[in-house]
């Protein structure tokens, strides 16, 4: 079995970028340069490229083709694209290496969320016959899930505010974070609802950004990185597209778990939770608390998606951040999670570890 | 061909931005299950799908998510139902069912075991609660769409009464009497049209901005790659060969050579020129990439690879930061460019 490791990661600061196009090149060129410098690789060393982005977000057709300019794709490269978060592009890249078609692969994701009405654009990922014609916005849909959990006694609005405060505090010192700082729970709870029961702090900020992760197989990984983050499991699961036919709280509780059970104990977990209650739901689903099979893990030491959620890059950035925790020695085992679709419909988990 | 460089400058201006609205209709065929569901909505009835194990889903599934089987039968449900969870939106967005504050809810219609997402016109968040009873408010004009249900409203409120009406669990009004099937002889609904309207704030790249500002001055400005020296117009922002910003501005003349072309004989909506006309790839003198424009001022049959052409600018007071500053290209009358000069751009 081919062994594959993350050997490089870079992300652009998450900001409202008035100078960046929806084609992504202005955000991608600097982070490609950064990850090449860190690994010593050049573009000719990359055997497979895969990107994640969205034409709906960009407001133009084939926007990912413009991003290919950031690569410098002459002579021709082996390249693919997913209309999903870059985390799923990373999955495709991993499969490419596992199947022996490449030794080194680069996955990237980018999104300029601020150029669009993000909450409305995301309505177009819903059932096109029965739901999307009503234009349910992404925050309102997440709020339906949040209230279910509140009324089931799984969390409170105060628990949700505590997630926001902890993430913002953790993001202090993270140059990629869009929001950070120390906030008082009672101040957060005094603010108005955006979509009752969600307040602004319960929702990830709208921002623009890009992320890149490099994978390498066995011997190449050891050459490129002192402490590669070896992938021990990598999988994704999709819930029904029908919001009313799926138990929005059982997301994960039983079904999100690894096909072989718990992911096992991890030191760091970077969860892609664009809403505060979703972090609580994911912690339970993955068993990351004290006494749980996966815990106790340090959750989102980067501040997570609640402090910067560039669409189509934020999930890849979670995996990259978890890998970085292994590569820097902060963690021996780390878990990266990415989500896509409404109310945690799709979930992807990548567990990585250091080896002697 | 030598680059015909008039000046070089680094791009420093801020990028141009402009609002952009994209609007289009999705027209979709419904298939047998959703076709019946939408036909029933037009007649103010709601259907659910009964699965092999007897579970009723509304809205109906086309194929059972567990067994993959089609519905055993479609059955009437509701139309009243119970709110399973809700959120309250103080500031509705364009396109949503109501333009005043309203609730979103997952509503389990009576007789169904799954829920429908829809809007609830309850007046205020204080009037919303999980477990509340609601019923559809039908749209006046029904076409066979999920929007034939204008929204749901709390039971206990007489139809059409203002939002502030007092609600009471015990004051449910009887079901809306059975309506004669609106045009029982009307054809079944087989298609649905969903209008999509999205707004963006579009940002041009720094190089595109320089190009567009040049057009407003009657000039053609491309960008040169600092690594390979190739000149791109309009700018690509980043050299696709080297992956570095092509940010050295280069002014080019408004003359060039046709590298390839097609004769447009087909009319289409929004067409600006009456067919037949020629759309061509024009390689400006000094550029390393051709760009597409119209060739007018000669018979379409006279256009050929190697034809020398010049830009025809619109009147000066129409110049702006838009590609339409140049109306079209027209033959210069010079001898054709030798094949070798355009061969590598074909």
Boltz contact constraints between the chains, C-beta under 6 A:
constraints:
  - contact:
      token1: [A, 19]
      token2: [B, 15]
      max_distance: 6.0
  - contact:
      token1: [A, 21]
      token2: [B, 203]
      max_distance: 6.0
  - contact:
      token1: [A, 21]
      token2: [B, 205]
      max_distance: 6.0
  - contact:
      token1: [A, 25]
      token2: [B, 237]
      max_distance: 6.0
  - contact:
      token1: [A, 25]
      token2: [B, 238]
      max_distance: 6.0
  - contact:
      token1: [A, 29]
      token2: [B, 238]
      max_distance: 6.0
  - contact:
      token1: [A, 59]
      token2: [B, 22]
      max_distance: 6.0
  - contact:
      token1: [A, 59]
      token2: [B, 200]
      max_distance: 6.0
  - contact:
      token1: [A, 69]
      token2: [B, 236]
      max_distance: 6.0
  - contact:
      token1: [A, 69]
      token2: [B, 238]
      max_distance: 6.0
  - contact:
      token1: [A, 69]
      token2: [B, 240]
      max_distance: 6.0
  - contact:
      token1: [A, 70]
      token2: [B, 238]
      max_distance: 6.0
  - contact:
      token1: [A, 70]
      token2: [B, 243]
      max_distance: 6.0
  - contact:
      token1: [A, 71]
      token2: [B, 243]
      max_distance: 6.0
  - contact:
      token1: [A, 72]
      token2: [B, 241]
      max_distance: 6.0
  - contact:
      token1: [A, 72]
      token2: [B, 242]
      max_distance: 6.0
  - contact:
      token1: [A, 72]
      token2: [B, 243]
      max_distance: 6.0
  - contact:
      token1: [A, 73]
      token2: [B, 240]
      max_distance: 6.0
  - contact:
      token1: [A, 74]
      token2: [B, 241]
      max_distance: 6.0
  - contact:
      token1: [A, 115]
      token2: [B, 200]
      max_distance: 6.0
  - contact:
      token1: [A, 115]
      token2: [B, 201]
      max_distance: 6.0
  - contact:
      token1: [A, 116]
      token2: [B, 200]
      max_distance: 6.0
  - contact:
      token1: [A, 117]
      token2: [B, 199]
      max_distance: 6.0
  - contact:
      token1: [A, 120]
      token2: [B, 93]
      max_distance: 6.0
  - contact:
      token1: [A, 129]
      token2: [B, 34]
      max_distance: 6.0
  - contact:
      token1: [A, 130]
      token2: [B, 59]
      max_distance: 6.0
  - contact:
      token1: [A, 130]
      token2: [B, 146]
      max_distance: 6.0
  - contact:
      token1: [A, 131]
      token2: [B, 117]
      max_distance: 6.0
  - contact:
      token1: [A, 133]
      token2: [B, 146]
      max_distance: 6.0
  - contact:
      token1: [A, 133]
      token2: [B, 147]
      max_distance: 6.0
  - contact:
      token1: [A, 133]
      token2: [B, 194]
      max_distance: 6.0
  - contact:
      token1: [A, 134]
      token2: [B, 97]
      max_distance: 6.0
  - contact:
      token1: [A, 135]
      token2: [B, 95]
      max_distance: 6.0
  - contact:
      token1: [A, 135]
      token2: [B, 96]
      max_distance: 6.0
  - contact:
      token1: [A, 136]
      token2: [B, 104]
      max_distance: 6.0
  - contact:
      token1: [A, 137]
      token2: [B, 93]
      max_distance: 6.0
  - contact:
      token1: [A, 140]
      token2: [B, 87]
      max_distance: 6.0
  - contact:
      token1: [A, 140]
      token2: [B, 89]
      max_distance: 6.0
  - contact:
      token1: [A, 140]
      token2: [B, 104]
      max_distance: 6.0
  - contact:
      token1: [A, 143]
      token2: [B, 87]
      max_distance: 6.0
  - contact:
      token1: [A, 144]
      token2: [B, 85]
      max_distance: 6.0
  - contact:
      token1: [A, 144]
      token2: [B, 87]
      max_distance: 6.0
  - contact:
      token1: [A, 144]
      token2: [B, 106]
      max_distance: 6.0
  - contact:
      token1: [A, 147]
      token2: [B, 85]
      max_distance: 6.0
  - contact:
      token1: [A, 148]
      token2: [B, 85]
      max_distance: 6.0
  - contact:
      token1: [A, 151]
      token2: [B, 130]
      max_distance: 6.0
  - contact:
      token1: [A, 195]
      token2: [B, 87]
      max_distance: 6.0
  - contact:
      token1: [A, 195]
      token2: [B, 89]
      max_distance: 6.0
  - contact:
      token1: [A, 196]
      token2: [B, 87]
      max_distance: 6.0
  - contact:
      token1: [A, 196]
      token2: [B, 88]
      max_distance: 6.0
  - contact:
      token1: [A, 196]
      token2: [B, 125]
      max_distance: 6.0
  - contact:
      token1: [A, 240]
      token2: [B, 65]
      max_distance: 6.0
  - contact:
      token1: [A, 243]
      token2: [B, 117]
      max_distance: 6.0
  - contact:
      token1: [A, 244]
      token2: [B, 106]
      max_distance: 6.0
  - contact:
      token1: [A, 244]
      token2: [B, 114]
      max_distance: 6.0
  - contact:
      token1: [A, 244]
      token2: [B, 115]
      max_distance: 6.0
  - contact:
      token1: [A, 244]
      token2: [B, 116]
      max_distance: 6.0
  - contact:
      token1: [A, 244]
      token2: [B, 117]
      max_distance: 6.0
  - contact:
      token1: [A, 245]
      token2: [B, 57]
      max_distance: 6.0
  - contact:
      token1: [A, 245]
      token2: [B, 114]
      max_distance: 6.0
